[in-house]
Amino acid sequence: MPSIGESRVTEGLAASIPAEVRRRLNIHPGDRLVWDVKAEHAEVHVKRGRRSGFADFEPYDFGYDTKGGADHDEAY
């Protein structure tokens, strides 16, 4: 199987996931990577993190100003 990406391990032992791998495996922030080491290679499985149930909803126009300020979506 041809390689689709490569990562370099930093001094802090961190590595980034190549963009093509993220796209193909649909990896998002909060997901976890589970490593399974077999002999001379490793398999990586994606364990989906929690996602908001509201992510699939479209915004709704009430037809009037709801008084939501520019910062109304910020976490407190």
Backbone hydrogen bonds, N-H to C=O, Kabsch-Sander energy under -0.5 kcal/mol:
donor,donor_aa,acceptor,acceptor_aa,energy
10,T,14,A,-2.9
13,L,10,T,-2.0
22,R,18,P,-2.4
23,R,19,A,-2.5
24,R,20,E,-2.4
25,L,21,V,-2.4
26,N,22,R,-0.7
26,N,23,R,-0.6
27,I,22,R,-2.1
31,D,28,H,-2.2
32,R,47,K,-3.0
34,V,32,R,-0.5
34,V,45,H,-3.3
35,W,33,L,-0.5
36,D,43,E,-2.8
38,K,41,H,-3.1
41,H,38,K,-2.8
43,E,36,D,-2.9
45,H,34,V,-2.6
47,K,32,R,-3.4
47,K,45,H,-0.5
48,R,46,V,-0.6
55,A,52,S,-1.1
57,F,54,F,-1.6
62,F,60,Y,-0.8
69,G,67,K,-0.6
72,H,69,G,-1.8
74,E,71,D,-1.6
